[in-house]
Structures are given as structure tokens and as C-alpha cells.
């Protein structure tokens, strides 16, 4: 067994059970891609078993802190079984579920989503790549499914020195799926789109948006960075539940991806909503918000769900300016009493910093506002207590008030 020895004092994060070892913490030792190594302190104390990523800044990802643990197929199968059992604790209103959520489920670099009868997996580290076939077999055995599509085409694979890969790993057939979520449906293709094909982490936040629309008697809604229209469909469902279908409620949705907008239109039709209640803009969000402000347009509710702007803390300062600018524009477009649902999916922007950014944006927009809800990822996207990086998605529901 190969040994990686850490520099003096660099064992502290592992003693707190943080699952990453960075290259700068290592005094000597290494291994082949995905190889299991023994991690020791400078004094030779056992710390953990981990998988090596020779080209990554995250040089080792921890499998286990138990010195007696054998890292083998049985170990990985047991971790997956535990992950699946955790999902059964929650009443998830969807046939789309995150089954494995990487480090927070003890499986660093592995993401697995289930869409109906289809599993979609991302193997994003050398460790999971090395054990790919074992993991695939365990997933199918434990779920009883026969179809597993691989979406290991994320840019993080480049950092691991791994090629991007996508295609059927087990089974085959159509990659088109209809997601049943709460009281609506959303069509997607697991071979296309972001992540594994959709943003399951926002599932319960879409439901919260539906509830607000159902009670809010909204007339004008704006969905920014709308992707394939999940929040648009939720707003329309809420308006219909409030008896406003066809009675003036309207949703404007903006994204810079024409294909995503086409899928959004299709999702509106799939749920039987009136297409005249929607406007779809293939445009830059910031430029559109500025244009709306010049035109004097105002909205009862706005969703701001931009892409990841700060993958790490090193990008936080520049990202903070971008988040502030878009939230400032959002506040300026809200009617008094209007609701802003604003999100950050950037791991480099913490919860406290995000609130400070939104507060500063409101101040510059001349809007007094209160936070009514704090939002995060759905419960099938857990956050490991020693792994705060797992809390990448954070959101605020803010209600605008007239200035005294």
C-alpha cells in the first residue's frame, strides 16, 4: 500500500473529517490515478484512506477514516446502500431524485440522479473513475433498474486529467424523460442540458414559488436565467390554482440559450397552460433588466437564478460584484410588496456573504426589504457537516417594502 505523508500541521482538516487533501499539504508520496493510498501525518499517524488524483489540486479524496477498513467493492456497495436509504427518509414529490451526492454521501466525485426508470451518473474524480464498473453494478443491483447513462462530461474532469465521456454505461434506449414534479411535468433529455439533464436541487424551491404564486395574486412574473422553464411552469401552476389562468397572469422568461427556451415552451404546452400567458426572450439578462427599467416595467415576483459565478473563494470578489449588480436591477423592477427569489449556486459565495450582497443591492436600488425565507438545496442534496463546500446552493425570498 502506497503512503502519502502530510506536512507538519496539515493533518488538522482530516482530523475534522474534511474529505480533501490539497497538493500543497503533501510532504511526500503519491499514487496512480484513483489508486487507494494510506494518508499519514508527519509523525506517521494514520489519518485516512483516500483515492489519488495526480494532476488535481485536490490531490487525495478520502474514502474512509477507519484504519481497518478495506476499500473494495463491498465497501462501495455499502456506501451506496446507505445513500439510498437516506433518501427514503423524505417524502420527495417527484420521480426525479438525487441518489448520491458526492462527498456528503461519502462518495467523493460521484453524482447519481434517478429520472423514472433511468439512472444518470457523473464520475468526476479519479477514484470514482477507477471503480466505475463496480459502482455501476452496485447501483443497478440496489435500485433494481437496468438503464444507466453516464454524463461524465463536466469540465472538472479536465482538472482530474480524465477525458470527458457521455453515453450509455448500462442498457440503452431513448434518453428523453418526463419528470413528474409536484403538480406539474417537465420534459428533459438526460443526454443534453446542464448537470445530469436538470436542476433537481431546486425542486422544493419551485414548489415554494408555486405556493407564493397561488397566494400572491401575481399579475406579472419575471424568470431570469430560466433554462427550460421550471420556475415558469411553477408560477403558471400557482396562477392556475389561484383561479388566474387566462385572467391576466403573465410570465416573462429570459435565457441566452435558444434551445433551452424551446424546451421551456414545450414544458408550458406539456402542462396545458395557455402560451399567451408567457413571453420567452433569447437575450442577455442584465441588458434586459436595464431595458425593462428604462421602459418603466415592474413585476410582482422575480426569480434570479444565475449560473455559477464563483466556483471557489478565489473568485468571490468578482462574483460578488456581478451578484450585486443583478440583484440591484431586480430590486428596481419590483412592485411595492413584490417578491424576489434570488439564488447563488456558487460554492465560493457563503450564506452570510450572499445576504450582505443582496442587502447592499437593495440599498443601492433604494428599496427596503425583508427576508421571509431562506432556501437551499432539496433534502436529497445533503450537506456533510464537516464539508461546508457542499452547501453550494443558497437562496433568499425577499419582500420589497415602500421606503418610510
VEXMIMI-111099 format. One record per residue (C-alpha): residue in one letter; x, y, z. Coordinates in Angstrom, 3 decimals, padded with zeros to 6 digits, always signed. Example, Ala and Ser with C-alpha at 12.3 -4.5 7.8 and 13.67 -1.06 7.14 Angstrom:
<nodes>
 code       px       py       pz
    A +012.300 -004.500 +007.800
    S +013.670 -001.060 +007.140
</nodes>
This chain:
<nodes>
 code       px       py       pz
    X +000.000 +000.000 +000.000
    X +001.405 +003.384 -001.009
    X +001.670 +006.089 +001.616
    X +001.131 +009.831 +001.367
    X +002.723 +011.739 +004.216
    X +001.499 +015.218 +005.064
    X +003.481 +018.258 +006.078
    X +003.544 +019.288 +009.718
    X +000.206 +020.742 +010.839
    X -001.612 +019.779 +007.631
    X -003.454 +016.918 +009.289
    X -005.915 +019.225 +011.068
    X -008.569 +019.218 +008.343
    X -008.534 +015.420 +008.159
    X -008.893 +015.200 +011.922
    X -012.039 +017.309 +011.468
    X -013.082 +014.728 +008.822
    X -012.892 +017.060 +005.863
    X -012.584 +014.749 +002.833
    X -009.983 +016.638 +000.749
    X -006.197 +016.748 +000.823
    X -004.704 +019.527 -001.308
    X -001.421 +019.111 -003.134
    X +000.293 +021.773 -001.018
    X -000.334 +019.762 +002.149
    X +001.672 +016.756 +000.975
    X +005.297 +016.269 +002.030
    X +005.912 +013.132 +000.004
    X +004.211 +010.195 -001.637
    X +001.740 +009.672 -004.418
    X -000.002 +007.063 -006.490
    X -001.575 +006.195 -009.793
    X -004.897 +007.794 -010.815
    X -007.625 +006.551 -008.491
    X -005.301 +004.322 -006.501
    X -006.113 +003.895 -002.818
    X -003.372 +005.236 -000.556
    X -002.759 +005.453 +003.162
    X -002.624 +009.052 +004.406
    X -000.380 +009.714 +007.377
    X +000.667 +012.697 +009.450
    X +004.290 +013.818 +009.579
    X +004.729 +011.610 +012.650
    X +003.345 +008.543 +010.847
    X -000.120 +008.611 +012.458
    X -002.822 +007.025 +010.315
    X -005.356 +009.615 +009.167
    X -007.450 +008.122 +006.349
    X -007.656 +006.015 +003.216
    X -008.051 +008.046 +000.046
    X -008.028 +007.972 -003.753
    X -005.243 +009.812 -005.578
    X -005.814 +012.382 -008.336
    X -002.237 +013.033 -009.517
    X -002.946 +016.164 -011.597
    X -005.574 +017.814 -009.406
    X -005.094 +020.481 -006.756
    X -007.333 +018.225 -004.674
    X -004.682 +015.526 -004.661
    X -006.486 +012.962 -002.486
    X -010.168 +012.412 -001.712
    X -010.964 +010.413 +001.402
    X -012.824 +007.107 +001.299
    X -012.610 +006.214 +004.992
    X -011.127 +007.315 +008.320
    X -011.185 +003.740 +009.671
    X -007.710 +002.192 +009.570
    X -009.212 -001.316 +009.498
    X -011.498 -000.543 +006.554
    X -010.811 -002.335 +003.289
    X -011.612 -000.197 +000.234
    X -013.247 -002.706 -002.086
    X -016.472 -003.448 -003.941
    X -018.334 -004.391 -000.763
    X -017.325 -001.107 +000.877
    X -018.565 +000.965 -002.065
    X -021.808 -001.000 -002.315
    X -022.465 -000.401 +001.380
    X -021.930 +003.349 +000.956
    X -024.373 +003.437 -001.953
    X -026.935 +001.432 +000.043
    X -026.665 +003.923 +002.909
    X -027.110 +006.801 +000.493
    X -030.252 +005.234 -000.980
    X -031.727 +004.553 +002.451
    X -031.234 +008.213 +003.408
    X -033.481 +009.289 +000.518
    X -036.293 +007.133 +001.873
    X -036.489 +009.395 +004.926
    X -038.067 +012.167 +002.855
    X -041.370 +012.460 +001.054
    X -039.901 +013.562 -002.261
    X -042.687 +014.668 -004.592
    X -041.009 +013.654 -007.816
    X -039.786 +010.702 -009.837
    X -036.511 +012.591 -010.182
    X -034.240 +012.086 -007.158
    X -030.563 +012.622 -006.373
    X -029.426 +009.234 -005.081
    X -025.749 +010.012 -004.468
    X -024.420 +013.477 -003.683
    X -020.650 +013.128 -003.749
    X -018.637 +013.936 -000.638
    X -021.725 +014.445 +001.505
    X -022.640 +010.789 +000.936
    X -019.082 +009.581 +001.477
    X -018.517 +009.036 -002.254
    X -016.270 +011.911 -003.406
    X -016.681 +012.783 -007.043
    X -019.779 +010.645 -007.633
    X -023.177 +012.113 -008.523
    X -026.129 +009.870 -009.338
    X -029.627 +011.034 -010.244
    X -032.671 +008.902 -010.960
    X -035.199 +010.023 -013.549
    X -038.019 +007.487 -013.594
    X -036.530 +004.204 -014.815
    X -033.212 +005.781 -015.787
    X -030.107 +006.412 -013.699
    X -027.678 +009.150 -014.705
    X -024.204 +009.182 -013.163
    X -021.259 +011.553 -013.185
    X -017.840 +010.108 -012.325
    X -015.930 +013.289 -011.575
    X -012.783 +012.076 -009.802
    X -010.023 +009.580 -010.456
    X -011.230 +007.464 -007.549
    X -014.757 +007.019 -008.889
    X -013.396 +006.543 -012.412
    X -011.219 +003.662 -011.239
    X -014.208 +001.985 -009.565
    X -016.731 +002.914 -012.289
    X -017.794 -000.584 -013.299
    X -018.139 -001.741 -009.698
    X -020.209 +001.332 -008.859
    X -022.417 +000.849 -011.923
    X -023.140 -002.763 -010.996
    X -023.955 -001.806 -007.404
    X -026.300 +000.987 -008.471
    X -028.331 -001.275 -010.742
    X -028.463 -004.087 -008.211
    X -029.581 -001.846 -005.354
    X -032.168 +000.119 -007.356
    X -033.475 -002.775 -009.449
    X -033.117 -000.670 -012.592
    X -031.430 -001.664 -015.850
    X -030.547 +001.654 -017.506
    X -027.574 +003.812 -016.530
    X -026.484 +006.788 -018.617
    X -023.100 +008.386 -017.988
    X -022.729 +012.194 -018.043
    X -019.050 +012.454 -017.150
    X -018.695 +015.414 -019.492
    X -018.194 +018.183 -016.899
    X -015.156 +020.444 -017.080
    X -013.943 +019.241 -013.670
    X -012.830 +016.042 -015.410
    X -010.175 +018.124 -017.177
    X -008.649 +019.016 -013.804
    X -008.511 +015.327 -012.947
    X -006.674 +014.519 -016.169
    X -009.671 +012.500 -017.348
    X -011.366 +012.663 -020.756
    X -014.959 +013.820 -020.936
    X -017.307 +010.905 -021.511
    X -021.041 +010.583 -022.155
    X -023.205 +007.658 -023.245
    X -024.967 +004.532 -022.059
    X -022.960 +002.681 -019.422
    X -025.636 +000.023 -018.906
    X -028.728 -000.628 -021.006
    X -029.884 +001.774 -023.699
    X -032.843 +003.293 -025.481
    X -034.352 +006.752 -025.531
    X -032.723 +009.441 -023.396
    X -035.937 +011.511 -023.283
    X -037.642 +011.622 -019.880
    X -040.762 +013.269 -018.485
    X -040.174 +014.357 -014.916
    X -043.183 +014.236 -012.585
    X -042.640 +017.005 -010.031
    X -045.253 +018.148 -007.524
    X -048.352 +019.008 -009.588
    X -046.600 +019.518 -012.927
    X -044.436 +017.766 -015.513
    X -041.107 +018.740 -017.020
    X -039.605 +017.108 -020.098
    X -035.863 +016.691 -020.406
    X -033.184 +014.697 -022.176
    X -030.535 +013.158 -019.939
    X -028.034 +013.244 -022.814
    X -028.327 +017.025 -023.039
    X -028.503 +020.049 -020.821
    X -026.781 +021.012 -017.614
    X -025.574 +018.656 -014.901
    X -027.331 +015.297 -015.409
    X -030.029 +016.930 -017.516
    X -031.891 +019.052 -014.984
    X -031.652 +021.007 -011.704
    X -033.202 +018.640 -009.182
    X -031.705 +020.699 -006.350
    X -034.279 +023.447 -007.000
    X -037.275 +021.095 -006.765
    X -038.627 +022.312 -003.429
    X -037.823 +025.927 -004.286
    X -040.021 +025.605 -007.360
    X -042.763 +024.349 -005.054
    X -042.227 +027.377 -002.789
    X -042.569 +029.609 -005.845
    X -045.800 +027.814 -006.775
    X -047.215 +028.406 -003.291
    X -046.306 +032.089 -003.403
    X -047.955 +032.429 -006.816
    X -051.063 +030.621 -005.560
    X -051.466 +033.032 -002.657
    X -049.993 +036.190 -004.169
    X -052.456 +037.001 -006.960
    X -049.493 +037.908 -009.154
    X -050.122 +039.621 -012.469
    X -046.571 +039.934 -013.791
    X -043.725 +037.478 -013.095
    X -040.149 +037.567 -014.371
    X -037.982 +034.424 -014.510
    X -034.328 +035.229 -015.222
    X -031.830 +032.591 -016.364
    X -034.918 +030.460 -016.853
    X -033.214 +027.462 -018.533
    X -036.079 +025.122 -019.551
    X -038.714 +026.972 -017.560
    X -039.043 +025.126 -014.261
    X -039.902 +028.265 -012.285
    X -042.064 +029.461 -015.180
    X -044.169 +026.304 -015.023
    X -044.381 +026.569 -011.216
    X -045.615 +030.168 -011.471
    X -048.221 +029.257 -014.085
    X -049.381 +026.333 -011.936
    X -049.745 +028.677 -008.973
    X -051.685 +031.204 -011.026
    X -053.995 +028.462 -012.275
    X -054.534 +027.207 -008.716
    X -055.432 +030.769 -007.715
    X -058.005 +030.920 -010.494
    X -055.958 +033.287 -012.619
    X -055.348 +031.052 -015.626
    X -056.201 +033.217 -018.603
    X -057.123 +036.100 -016.298
    X -054.108 +038.296 -016.910
    X -051.316 +036.477 -015.110
    X -048.210 +036.568 -017.294
    X -044.658 +035.165 -017.010
    X -041.689 +036.606 -018.886
    X -038.738 +034.212 -019.099
    X -035.207 +035.128 -020.161
    X -032.229 +032.964 -021.080
    X -029.334 +033.205 -023.510
    X -029.904 +029.661 -024.798
    X -032.380 +029.351 -027.650
    X -032.629 +025.540 -027.354
    X -033.385 +025.823 -023.628
    X -036.160 +028.322 -024.353
    X -037.687 +025.946 -026.897
    X -037.791 +023.266 -024.235
    X -039.365 +025.804 -021.885
    X -042.141 +026.480 -024.378
    X -042.652 +022.735 -024.717
    X -042.933 +022.357 -020.940
    X -045.617 +025.042 -020.850
    X -047.566 +023.151 -023.514
    X -046.973 +019.813 -021.749
    X -048.824 +021.124 -018.703
    X -051.708 +022.542 -020.693
    X -051.022 +026.207 -019.957
    X -052.039 +028.986 -022.300
    X -048.982 +030.018 -024.327
    X -050.276 +033.605 -024.432
    X -049.523 +033.820 -020.709
    X -045.800 +033.566 -021.467
    X -043.099 +035.579 -023.202
    X -039.719 +033.995 -023.934
    X -036.680 +036.185 -024.548
    X -033.430 +034.869 -026.007
    X -031.316 +037.663 -024.550
    X -028.734 +038.790 -022.021
    X -030.394 +039.056 -018.616
    X -028.554 +042.156 -017.394
    X -029.232 +044.075 -020.604
    X -032.887 +043.026 -020.496
    X -033.327 +044.189 -016.901
    X -031.831 +047.564 -017.727
    X -034.173 +047.871 -020.701
    X -037.181 +046.975 -018.546
    X -036.181 +049.666 -016.053
    X -035.934 +052.293 -018.798
    X -039.360 +051.234 -020.055
    X -040.858 +051.501 -016.572
    X -041.871 +047.833 -016.421
    X -042.498 +046.384 -012.975
    X -043.144 +042.872 -011.689
    X -044.905 +041.250 -008.744
    X -042.305 +038.477 -008.493
    X -038.826 +037.947 -009.903
    X -036.588 +034.876 -009.960
    X -032.833 +035.417 -010.229
    X -031.088 +032.064 -010.642
    X -027.795 +032.835 -012.408
    X -025.169 +030.232 -013.292
    X -022.214 +029.543 -011.042
    X -020.151 +032.732 -010.835
    X -017.671 +031.763 -008.116
    X -016.678 +028.083 -008.126
    X -014.144 +028.787 -005.358
    X -013.498 +031.514 -002.788
    X -010.757 +032.873 -005.057
    X -013.450 +034.049 -007.469
    X -015.674 +035.547 -004.766
    X -014.781 +039.225 -005.149
    X -015.528 +039.436 -008.854
    X -018.627 +037.261 -008.483
    X -019.908 +039.440 -005.640
    X -019.948 +042.453 -007.956
    X -021.922 +040.504 -010.564
    X -024.428 +039.220 -007.995
    X -024.842 +042.713 -006.575
    X -025.485 +044.249 -009.983
    X -028.152 +041.779 -010.998
    X -029.913 +041.928 -007.629
    X -029.849 +045.738 -007.709
    X -031.585 +045.641 -011.088
    X -034.055 +043.082 -009.769
    X -034.979 +045.259 -006.795
    X -035.549 +048.251 -009.066
    X -038.079 +046.258 -011.093
    X -040.165 +045.041 -008.143
    X -043.551 +046.488 -007.352
    X -044.056 +047.503 -003.704
    X -044.824 +044.271 -001.894
    X -043.188 +042.312 -004.709
    X -041.154 +039.177 -004.016
    X -037.595 +038.496 -005.131
    X -036.483 +034.869 -005.192
    X -032.727 +035.205 -005.539
    X -030.162 +032.403 -005.634
    X -026.467 +031.697 -005.737
    X -025.161 +028.274 -006.732
    X -021.547 +029.387 -006.235
    X -019.576 +027.387 -003.694
    X -017.253 +030.372 -003.251
    X -020.090 +032.613 -002.004
    X -021.118 +031.702 +001.539
    X -024.536 +032.234 +003.095
    X -023.521 +035.319 +005.090
    X -021.730 +036.919 +002.153
    X -024.705 +036.314 -000.114
    X -027.042 +038.076 +002.302
    X -024.639 +041.026 +002.514
    X -024.533 +041.243 -001.283
    X -028.332 +041.236 -001.574
    X -028.649 +043.802 +001.244
    X -026.163 +046.099 -000.492
    X -028.051 +045.698 -003.773
    X -031.334 +046.706 -002.119
    X -029.688 +049.746 -000.550
    X -028.338 +050.934 -003.886
    X -031.720 +050.335 -005.530
    X -033.422 +052.451 -002.872
    X -035.583 +049.565 -001.678
    X -036.344 +048.492 +001.882
    X -036.820 +044.742 +002.045
    X -037.169 +041.866 +004.483
    X -036.123 +038.242 +004.217
    X -039.116 +035.953 +004.616
    X -037.493 +032.618 +003.743
    X -034.030 +031.139 +003.398
    X -033.749 +028.455 +000.771
    X -031.235 +025.767 -000.123
    X -030.943 +022.519 -001.971
    X -033.626 +019.848 -001.741
    X -033.152 +017.236 +001.024
    X -031.802 +014.654 -001.421
    X -028.834 +017.042 -001.812
    X -027.491 +016.771 +001.770
    X -024.588 +018.783 +003.148
    X -021.995 +016.917 +005.198
    X -021.312 +018.734 +008.469
    X -017.505 +018.657 +008.010
    X -017.887 +019.673 +004.338
    X -019.327 +023.217 +004.125
    X -018.397 +023.362 +000.437
    X -021.380 +021.095 -000.111
    X -023.746 +023.972 +000.660
    X -023.330 +025.479 -002.781
    X -026.986 +026.437 -003.355
    X -028.415 +029.181 -001.200
    X -031.428 +031.372 -001.768
    X -033.376 +034.209 -000.210
    X -037.004 +035.194 -000.570
    X -037.110 +038.947 -000.094
    X -040.212 +041.131 +000.016
    X -039.893 +044.763 -001.053
    X -041.432 +047.438 +001.160
    X -042.110 +051.104 +000.481
    X -039.442 +053.327 +001.986
    X -040.535 +055.257 +005.069
</nodes>
